[in-house]
Amino acid sequence: MNIAILGASQKTERYSNKAQVMLMADGHKVYPISSIGEEILGVKGYSGLSEINERIDIATIYINPKILNTVIDDLIKLNPKTVIFNPGTESAVHQEMLTSKGIKVVEACTLVLLCSGQFEGL
């Protein structure tokens, strides 16, 4: 699957970095999105969702709702099948915007979903 990671980070202590490591180990193609668009873990980085020209199956969010405000329109245009709101990123307003466009919303930890075998079912 193609996975966009919003809030990707070079910092190994960040959950977005840990998720990228696990997603790559599971064979997923990742698209790290960060404010500076840096390469992360040897993978080309992007500074915005609009730079991605591939179909994204899942977007996993590691940014707070205030920052999500600035990219929600691009996320809707990207039209992933599922968006995961990791702990601390939940936003009823954004979740409603996504579900109203037919995008599945999940409130969960990507790491837990991967470790428990639930990720593939999304």
PyRosetta script that sets phi, psi and omega in degrees:
from pyrosetta import init, pose_from_sequence

init()
pose = pose_from_sequence("MNIAILGASQKTERYSNKAQVMLMADGHKVYPISSIGEEILGVKGYSGLSEINERIDIATIYINPKILNTVIDDLIKLNPKTVIFNPGTESAVHQEMLTSKGIKVVEACTLVLLCSGQFEGL")
pose.set_psi(1, 154.9)
pose.set_omega(1, 175.0)
pose.set_phi(2, -96.6)
pose.set_psi(2, 123.7)
pose.set_omega(2, -174.1)
pose.set_phi(3, -123.0)
pose.set_psi(3, 123.4)
pose.set_omega(3, 172.8)
pose.set_phi(4, -91.8)
pose.set_psi(4, 132.5)
pose.set_omega(4, 179.1)
pose.set_phi(5, -112.2)
pose.set_psi(5, 102.6)
pose.set_omega(5, 179.6)
pose.set_phi(6, -84.4)
pose.set_psi(6, 119.2)
pose.set_omega(6, -175.8)
pose.set_phi(7, 95.9)
pose.set_psi(7, 26.4)
pose.set_omega(7, 179.0)
pose.set_phi(8, -60.8)
pose.set_psi(8, 152.1)
pose.set_omega(8, -175.7)
pose.set_phi(9, -146.8)
pose.set_psi(9, 146.5)
pose.set_omega(9, 172.6)
pose.set_phi(10, -72.5)
pose.set_psi(10, -23.0)
pose.set_omega(10, -173.7)
pose.set_phi(11, -71.2)
pose.set_psi(11, 117.9)
pose.set_omega(11, -175.1)
pose.set_phi(12, -65.7)
pose.set_psi(12, -19.5)
pose.set_omega(12, 179.4)
pose.set_phi(13, -82.3)
pose.set_psi(13, -9.2)
pose.set_omega(13, -179.9)
pose.set_phi(14, -80.3)
pose.set_psi(14, 142.2)
pose.set_omega(14, -179.8)
pose.set_phi(15, -65.1)
pose.set_psi(15, -30.9)
pose.set_omega(15, 177.7)
pose.set_phi(16, -64.2)
pose.set_psi(16, -35.2)
pose.set_omega(16, 177.6)
pose.set_phi(17, -69.4)
pose.set_psi(17, -44.2)
pose.set_omega(17, 178.6)
pose.set_phi(18, -61.8)
pose.set_psi(18, -39.4)
pose.set_omega(18, 178.6)
pose.set_phi(19, -65.5)
pose.set_psi(19, -41.0)
pose.set_omega(19, 179.2)
pose.set_phi(20, -61.9)
pose.set_psi(20, -43.0)
pose.set_omega(20, 178.3)
pose.set_phi(21, -58.2)
pose.set_psi(21, -47.6)
pose.set_omega(21, -177.6)
pose.set_phi(22, -68.7)
pose.set_psi(22, -40.0)
pose.set_omega(22, 179.2)
pose.set_phi(23, -62.7)
pose.set_psi(23, -43.5)
pose.set_omega(23, 179.0)
pose.set_phi(24, -65.3)
pose.set_psi(24, -40.5)
pose.set_omega(24, 179.5)
pose.set_phi(25, -63.1)
pose.set_psi(25, -30.3)
pose.set_omega(25, 178.1)
pose.set_phi(26, -83.7)
pose.set_psi(26, 1.1)
pose.set_omega(26, 175.8)
pose.set_phi(27, 90.1)
pose.set_psi(27, 10.6)
pose.set_omega(27, 179.0)
pose.set_phi(28, -82.2)
pose.set_psi(28, 150.8)
pose.set_omega(28, 173.7)
pose.set_phi(29, -91.4)
pose.set_psi(29, 123.6)
pose.set_omega(29, -175.6)
pose.set_phi(30, -107.4)
pose.set_psi(30, 150.4)
pose.set_omega(30, 177.7)
pose.set_phi(31, -127.0)
pose.set_psi(31, 93.0)
pose.set_omega(31, -178.7)
pose.set_phi(32, -73.6)
pose.set_psi(32, 124.8)
pose.set_omega(32, 179.4)
pose.set_phi(33, -112.3)
pose.set_psi(33, 121.8)
pose.set_omega(33, 176.4)
pose.set_phi(34, -141.1)
pose.set_psi(34, 165.9)
pose.set_omega(34, -176.8)
pose.set_phi(35, -62.0)
pose.set_psi(35, -27.3)
pose.set_omega(35, -179.8)
pose.set_phi(36, -104.9)
pose.set_psi(36, -2.5)
pose.set_omega(36, 174.7)
pose.set_phi(37, 63.1)
pose.set_psi(37, 33.7)
pose.set_omega(37, -176.0)
pose.set_phi(38, -77.8)
pose.set_psi(38, 153.8)
pose.set_omega(38, 171.8)
pose.set_phi(39, -66.9)
pose.set_psi(39, 136.0)
pose.set_omega(39, -179.2)
pose.set_phi(40, -131.6)
pose.set_psi(40, 125.9)
pose.set_omega(40, 179.1)
pose.set_phi(41, 54.8)
pose.set_psi(41, 37.7)
pose.set_omega(41, 177.8)
pose.set_phi(42, 79.6)
pose.set_psi(42, 7.0)
pose.set_omega(42, -178.5)
pose.set_phi(43, -109.7)
pose.set_psi(43, 133.9)
pose.set_omega(43, 177.7)
pose.set_phi(44, -53.3)
pose.set_psi(44, 132.8)
pose.set_omega(44, 178.1)
pose.set_phi(45, -99.1)
pose.set_psi(45, 162.8)
pose.set_omega(45, -179.4)
pose.set_phi(46, -131.6)
pose.set_psi(46, 145.5)
pose.set_omega(46, 177.9)
pose.set_phi(47, -93.7)
pose.set_psi(47, -6.5)
pose.set_omega(47, 178.1)
pose.set_phi(48, -160.6)
pose.set_psi(48, 155.6)
pose.set_omega(48, -179.4)
pose.set_phi(49, -64.5)
pose.set_psi(49, -30.0)
pose.set_omega(49, -177.7)
pose.set_phi(50, -67.4)
pose.set_psi(50, -13.7)
pose.set_omega(50, 178.6)
pose.set_phi(51, -80.4)
pose.set_psi(51, -12.9)
pose.set_omega(51, -177.2)
pose.set_phi(52, -85.5)
pose.set_psi(52, 126.5)
pose.set_omega(52, -179.4)
pose.set_phi(53, -109.4)
pose.set_psi(53, 15.3)
pose.set_omega(53, 179.6)
pose.set_phi(54, -111.0)
pose.set_psi(54, 158.8)
pose.set_omega(54, 174.0)
pose.set_phi(55, -70.1)
pose.set_psi(55, 127.8)
pose.set_omega(55, 177.9)
pose.set_phi(56, -103.1)
pose.set_psi(56, 125.7)
pose.set_omega(56, 179.4)
pose.set_phi(57, -82.5)
pose.set_psi(57, -43.9)
pose.set_omega(57, -176.6)
pose.set_phi(58, -136.5)
pose.set_psi(58, 137.5)
pose.set_omega(58, 169.9)
pose.set_phi(59, -113.6)
pose.set_psi(59, 127.6)
pose.set_omega(59, 177.6)
pose.set_phi(60, -110.9)
pose.set_psi(60, 127.8)
pose.set_omega(60, -169.7)
pose.set_phi(61, -101.8)
pose.set_psi(61, 128.6)
pose.set_omega(61, 175.7)
pose.set_phi(62, -128.9)
pose.set_psi(62, 29.8)
pose.set_omega(62, 177.3)
pose.set_phi(63, -123.1)
pose.set_psi(63, 153.2)
pose.set_omega(63, -177.9)
pose.set_phi(64, -76.9)
pose.set_psi(64, 162.4)
pose.set_omega(64, -176.2)
pose.set_phi(65, -57.2)
pose.set_psi(65, -31.7)
pose.set_omega(65, 179.3)
pose.set_phi(66, -64.0)
pose.set_psi(66, -41.7)
pose.set_omega(66, 177.7)
pose.set_phi(67, -72.2)
pose.set_psi(67, -36.8)
pose.set_omega(67, 178.9)
pose.set_phi(68, -59.9)
pose.set_psi(68, -31.3)
pose.set_omega(68, 176.3)
pose.set_phi(69, -53.0)
pose.set_psi(69, -35.7)
pose.set_omega(69, -174.8)
pose.set_phi(70, -79.5)
pose.set_psi(70, -13.8)
pose.set_omega(70, -176.7)
pose.set_phi(71, -125.2)
pose.set_psi(71, 1.5)
pose.set_omega(71, -174.5)
pose.set_phi(72, -62.1)
pose.set_psi(72, -37.2)
pose.set_omega(72, 179.1)
pose.set_phi(73, -64.4)
pose.set_psi(73, -41.4)
pose.set_omega(73, 177.6)
pose.set_phi(74, -66.1)
pose.set_psi(74, -35.5)
pose.set_omega(74, 178.0)
pose.set_phi(75, -65.1)
pose.set_psi(75, -42.6)
pose.set_omega(75, 178.2)
pose.set_phi(76, -63.9)
pose.set_psi(76, -42.5)
pose.set_omega(76, 178.2)
pose.set_phi(77, -63.1)
pose.set_psi(77, -35.7)
pose.set_omega(77, 179.1)
pose.set_phi(78, -65.3)
pose.set_psi(78, -30.5)
pose.set_omega(78, 174.2)
pose.set_phi(79, 54.8)
pose.set_psi(79, 55.3)
pose.set_omega(79, 175.3)
pose.set_phi(80, -67.9)
pose.set_psi(80, 157.9)
pose.set_omega(80, 177.1)
pose.set_phi(81, -65.7)
pose.set_psi(81, -40.2)
pose.set_omega(81, -175.1)
pose.set_phi(82, -138.3)
pose.set_psi(82, 144.2)
pose.set_omega(82, 171.9)
pose.set_phi(83, -122.4)
pose.set_psi(83, 126.6)
pose.set_omega(83, 179.0)
pose.set_phi(84, -100.3)
pose.set_psi(84, 122.0)
pose.set_omega(84, 173.3)
pose.set_phi(85, -95.7)
pose.set_psi(85, 104.8)
pose.set_omega(85, 179.0)
pose.set_phi(86, -72.5)
pose.set_psi(86, 160.3)
pose.set_omega(86, -178.6)
pose.set_phi(87, -51.2)
pose.set_psi(87, 130.8)
pose.set_omega(87, 179.4)
pose.set_phi(88, 94.5)
pose.set_psi(88, -7.3)
pose.set_omega(88, -179.3)
pose.set_phi(89, -110.2)
pose.set_psi(89, -0.6)
pose.set_omega(89, -174.6)
pose.set_phi(90, -58.1)
pose.set_psi(90, 141.8)
pose.set_omega(90, 178.9)
pose.set_phi(91, -155.7)
pose.set_psi(91, 109.0)
pose.set_omega(91, -178.5)
pose.set_phi(92, -59.6)
pose.set_psi(92, -38.1)
pose.set_omega(92, -179.4)
pose.set_phi(93, -62.8)
pose.set_psi(93, -49.0)
pose.set_omega(93, -178.8)
pose.set_phi(94, -68.7)
pose.set_psi(94, -36.8)
pose.set_omega(94, 178.7)
pose.set_phi(95, -63.4)
pose.set_psi(95, -40.3)
pose.set_omega(95, 177.9)
pose.set_phi(96, -66.3)
pose.set_psi(96, -39.1)
pose.set_omega(96, 178.2)
pose.set_phi(97, -60.2)
pose.set_psi(97, -41.4)
pose.set_omega(97, -178.9)
pose.set_phi(98, -71.2)
pose.set_psi(98, -47.8)
pose.set_omega(98, -177.8)
pose.set_phi(99, -64.5)
pose.set_psi(99, -31.9)
pose.set_omega(99, 178.7)
pose.set_phi(100, -66.6)
pose.set_psi(100, -17.3)
pose.set_omega(100, 177.4)
pose.set_phi(101, -100.6)
pose.set_psi(101, 8.5)
pose.set_omega(101, 177.0)
pose.set_phi(102, 84.0)
pose.set_psi(102, 15.1)
pose.set_omega(102, 179.4)
pose.set_phi(103, -94.9)
pose.set_psi(103, 126.9)
pose.set_omega(103, 179.6)
pose.set_phi(104, -70.0)
pose.set_psi(104, 135.9)
pose.set_omega(104, 179.6)
pose.set_phi(105, -117.4)
pose.set_psi(105, 134.8)
pose.set_omega(105, 178.8)
pose.set_phi(106, -129.6)
pose.set_psi(106, 128.8)
pose.set_omega(106, 171.3)
pose.set_phi(107, -97.1)
pose.set_psi(107, 107.0)
pose.set_omega(107, -177.0)
pose.set_phi(108, -167.5)
pose.set_psi(108, 168.7)
pose.set_omega(108, 174.9)
pose.set_phi(109, -93.2)
pose.set_psi(109, 122.3)
pose.set_omega(109, 179.7)
pose.set_phi(110, -56.2)
pose.set_psi(110, -39.9)
pose.set_omega(110, -179.6)
pose.set_phi(111, -62.4)
pose.set_psi(111, -42.8)
pose.set_omega(111, 179.1)
pose.set_phi(112, -66.8)
pose.set_psi(112, -42.2)
pose.set_omega(112, 178.4)
pose.set_phi(113, -59.2)
pose.set_psi(113, -41.9)
pose.set_omega(113, 179.1)
pose.set_phi(114, -66.8)
pose.set_psi(114, -45.7)
pose.set_omega(114, -177.2)
pose.set_phi(115, -67.7)
pose.set_psi(115, -29.1)
pose.set_omega(115, -176.1)
pose.set_phi(116, -95.6)
pose.set_psi(116, 0.5)
pose.set_omega(116, 178.8)
pose.set_phi(117, 79.2)
pose.set_psi(117, 9.0)
pose.set_omega(117, -178.4)
pose.set_phi(118, -86.6)
pose.set_psi(118, -16.2)
pose.set_omega(118, -175.2)
pose.set_phi(119, -61.5)
pose.set_psi(119, -44.2)
pose.set_omega(119, -176.5)
pose.set_phi(120, -62.8)
pose.set_psi(120, -21.5)
pose.set_omega(120, -178.6)
pose.set_phi(121, -86.1)
pose.set_psi(121, 0.4)
pose.set_omega(121, -176.6)
pose.set_phi(122, -75.2)
pose.dump_pdb("model.pdb")
